[in-house]
Each structure stands twice: as C-alpha cells, then as structure tokens.
Amino acid sequence: MYVEDVFANLPDLDTPRLRLRKITMQDAPHLFEYAGDPEVSRYTTWYPHQSVADTRQFITTILNRYKAHQVAAWGVEHVQDGKLPGTCGFVHWVAPHRRAEIGYALSRRYWNQGYTTEAVCATLTFGFGPMQLNRIEARCNVLNIASARVMEKAGMTFEGVLRQQMLVKGHYDDLKMYSILRDEFMARLQG
C-alpha cells in the first residue's frame, strides 16, 4: 500500500453531523476563525494565525499536499451550517509498518458537542479501511485534557507519557501517547 494510491483522490467522509472533505481556498475565513484563536492553538505546534493571509498560506500547503498525493488533513465541515470549523486527518504514515498518526483542531464554538470525536472516528474508519492500517496513534500535550478525552472517547488507549518529546514554541513538551489497533477498533464496531 502506497501513500500515493490512497491519497491520489481523497474522498469525502460523511458522518451524521459532519463532512470531512478537501479544504479549498474559499474556506480561509472559516479556518481563520479557529486558527487565529490563541485558545485553540494553546497546545498545538503552530502559533495562532495573525491574518487570513496566514490561513491562506496554510491552505496552500495543504493544497500542495493534495496535488502531490501526500498525507493531508480533511477540512471538517459542519453540515447544518455549512461552515468549516476545523481540520482532522493523518499527519504521518509509516506504510511499511501499517502505522499512522492523526491530528485535529476545531473552533471553540464547536467544542464540547462531540464533533471532534465524530471526526476522529471517521478518520479511524478510513485508516483501518482503505489505508489498511494496523495501528493509529495520536499525541497531545499532557495539559490538554480535552484532547486526551477525545482520544479516549474514540476508543484509543493511553500508552504513557513521552517526556520532553517535542520542542514546541521554545520549550520542551511532555506528550501523552494514545493508540488503537485494528482488532480493538473492529471489536468496538461489533460490540
């Protein structure tokens, strides 16, 4: 299985309330709404966007990844209001080991309503389906309780703390590591 095979034509993923789809330049104002919020980026590796131009630059990077058939995130569209309040998808894929890592971010206006978990579960389904993964991982800053809860609600298992694992915004962060295996995911679907 090759990255190019799966990401050559990234499909939409539909859930009851969301559509995970390719990001477009027209999404810049909606993405800026969350990407410019310091609270949303508090535990991320990126700084808050200072302008819509920053968001357009981010989107250009994503569009280039789509064009090159590389691992890239979906935009998370809220079906009812048509806005794109976040992103979710794969940030890293080690194809020979059938292992990948996911990441996500969502506008504060949509927090605490189950949207992030819904998007993560759709991403896990895609990973264990077309990508044929055996293991999917996710990490979060140890202080990011909300992100840890998302991973737990999606059925991921806490594996431990990676001490000072990443240099982020000038300091070393301890990260919680979570994962879910194909067999565990399939058992959740059946149970």
C-alpha positions as CSV (number, residue, x, y, z in Angstrom):
1,M,0.0,0.0,0.0
2,Y,1.4,3.4,-1.1
3,V,0.5,6.8,0.2
4,E,0.0,8.0,-3.4
5,D,-2.6,5.2,-4.0
6,V,-4.8,6.2,-1.1
7,F,-4.3,10.0,-1.3
8,A,-4.5,10.3,-5.1
9,N,-8.2,11.1,-4.7
10,L,-9.0,11.9,-1.1
11,P,-12.7,11.0,-0.7
12,D,-15.3,12.9,1.4
13,L,-16.1,11.1,4.7
14,D,-19.7,11.7,5.9
15,T,-20.9,11.3,9.5
16,P,-24.3,12.2,10.9
17,R,-23.3,15.9,11.5
18,L,-20.1,16.4,9.6
19,R,-18.5,16.1,6.2
20,L,-14.7,15.6,6.1
21,R,-13.6,17.0,2.8
22,K,-10.8,18.6,1.0
23,I,-10.0,22.1,2.1
24,T,-10.3,24.8,-0.5
25,M,-9.1,28.4,-0.6
26,Q,-12.7,29.5,-0.1
27,D,-12.5,28.0,3.4
28,A,-9.9,30.6,4.5
29,P,-12.3,32.8,6.5
30,H,-13.8,29.9,8.4
31,L,-10.5,28.3,9.1
32,F,-9.0,31.7,10.3
33,E,-11.8,31.8,12.8
34,Y,-10.3,28.9,14.7
35,A,-6.7,29.2,13.6
36,G,-6.5,32.8,14.8
37,D,-7.8,31.9,18.3
38,P,-4.9,31.6,20.8
39,E,-7.0,29.3,22.9
40,V,-7.3,26.8,20.1
41,S,-3.6,26.8,19.3
42,R,-2.6,26.8,23.0
43,Y,-1.4,23.2,22.9
44,T,-0.5,22.9,19.2
45,T,2.8,23.1,17.5
46,W,1.6,26.2,15.5
47,Y,1.1,29.7,16.6
48,P,-2.2,31.4,16.1
49,H,-2.7,32.9,12.6
50,Q,-2.3,36.7,12.7
51,S,-4.3,37.2,9.5
52,V,-6.4,35.5,6.8
53,A,-3.2,35.6,4.7
54,D,-1.6,33.2,7.3
55,T,-4.5,30.9,6.8
56,R,-4.3,31.1,3.1
57,Q,-0.6,30.1,3.3
58,F,-1.6,27.1,5.4
59,I,-4.2,26.2,2.9
60,T,-1.7,26.5,0.1
61,T,0.5,24.0,1.9
62,I,-2.5,21.6,2.2
63,L,-3.4,22.0,-1.5
64,N,0.1,21.2,-2.5
65,R,0.0,18.1,-0.4
66,Y,-3.3,17.1,-2.1
67,K,-1.8,17.8,-5.5
68,A,1.3,15.7,-4.7
69,H,-0.9,12.8,-3.3
70,Q,0.7,13.1,0.1
71,V,-0.8,12.6,3.6
72,A,-3.0,15.6,4.3
73,A,-5.9,16.7,6.6
74,W,-9.5,17.0,5.7
75,G,-11.5,20.1,6.5
76,V,-14.2,19.3,9.0
77,E,-17.5,20.8,7.6
78,H,-20.5,21.3,9.9
79,V,-23.3,20.0,7.6
80,Q,-26.1,22.1,9.2
81,D,-24.4,25.5,8.9
82,G,-22.0,24.7,6.0
83,K,-19.0,26.2,7.9
84,L,-15.6,24.6,8.1
85,P,-14.7,25.0,11.8
86,G,-11.7,22.7,11.8
87,T,-9.4,20.0,10.4
88,C,-8.8,16.3,11.1
89,G,-6.7,13.8,9.4
90,F,-3.4,12.0,9.2
91,V,-0.2,13.8,9.9
92,H,2.2,10.9,9.4
93,W,2.1,7.5,7.8
94,V,4.6,4.7,8.0
95,A,3.2,2.5,5.3
96,P,5.7,-0.5,5.7
97,H,4.6,-0.8,9.3
98,R,0.9,0.0,8.7
99,R,1.0,2.7,11.3
100,A,-0.1,6.3,11.1
101,E,-0.7,9.3,13.4
102,I,-3.7,11.6,13.4
103,G,-4.2,15.2,14.4
104,Y,-7.1,17.5,14.7
105,A,-8.2,21.1,15.7
106,L,-11.7,22.6,16.0
107,S,-13.1,26.0,16.6
108,R,-14.0,26.8,20.2
109,R,-17.6,27.4,19.1
110,Y,-17.9,23.7,18.4
111,W,-16.2,22.3,21.5
112,N,-17.9,20.0,24.0
113,Q,-20.5,18.8,21.5
114,G,-18.8,15.6,20.3
115,Y,-17.8,16.9,16.9
116,T,-14.1,16.2,17.3
117,T,-14.7,12.6,18.4
118,E,-17.1,12.2,15.5
119,A,-14.4,13.4,13.1
120,V,-11.7,11.3,14.7
121,C,-13.9,8.1,14.5
122,A,-14.5,8.8,10.7
123,T,-10.7,9.2,10.3
124,L,-10.1,5.9,12.2
125,T,-12.6,4.1,9.9
126,F,-10.8,5.4,6.9
127,G,-7.4,4.4,8.3
128,F,-8.5,0.8,9.1
129,G,-10.3,0.6,5.8
130,P,-8.7,2.0,2.6
131,M,-5.4,2.6,4.3
132,Q,-5.3,-0.9,5.7
133,L,-3.6,0.2,8.9
134,N,-2.9,-1.9,11.9
135,R,-2.2,0.9,14.4
136,I,-3.3,4.5,14.6
137,E,-1.6,6.8,17.1
138,A,-2.3,10.3,18.4
139,R,-0.4,12.5,20.8
140,C,-1.3,15.6,22.9
141,N,0.3,17.9,25.4
142,V,-0.1,16.4,28.9
143,L,-2.0,19.6,29.9
144,N,-4.5,19.2,27.0
145,I,-7.2,17.3,28.9
146,A,-9.9,17.9,26.2
147,S,-7.8,16.3,23.5
148,A,-7.0,13.3,25.7
149,R,-10.7,12.9,26.3
150,V,-11.4,12.9,22.6
151,M,-8.9,10.1,22.1
152,E,-10.4,8.1,24.9
153,K,-13.9,8.5,23.6
154,A,-12.8,7.3,20.2
155,G,-11.6,4.1,21.9
156,M,-7.9,4.9,21.9
157,T,-5.7,3.5,24.8
158,F,-3.3,5.7,26.8
159,E,0.2,4.2,26.5
160,G,2.2,6.6,28.5
161,V,4.0,10.0,28.6
162,L,6.7,10.8,26.1
163,R,8.9,13.1,28.3
164,Q,10.1,16.3,26.6
165,Q,9.3,14.7,23.3
166,M,8.8,17.8,21.2
167,L,10.3,21.3,21.2
168,V,7.2,23.5,20.8
169,K,7.2,27.3,20.9
170,G,10.5,27.4,22.6
171,H,10.1,24.8,25.3
172,Y,10.1,21.0,25.5
173,D,6.6,19.5,25.9
174,D,5.7,16.2,27.5
175,L,3.2,14.4,25.3
176,K,0.6,11.7,26.1
177,M,0.6,8.9,23.6
178,Y,-2.6,7.1,22.6
179,S,-3.2,4.4,20.1
180,I,-5.8,2.0,18.8
181,L,-5.2,-1.3,17.0
182,R,-7.2,-2.7,14.1
183,D,-8.6,-5.6,16.2
184,E,-9.7,-3.2,19.0
185,F,-11.4,-0.9,16.5
186,M,-13.2,-3.8,14.8
187,A,-14.3,-5.2,18.2
188,R,-15.8,-1.7,19.1
189,L,-17.8,-1.8,15.8
190,Q,-19.2,-5.2,16.6
191,G,-19.9,-4.6,20.2
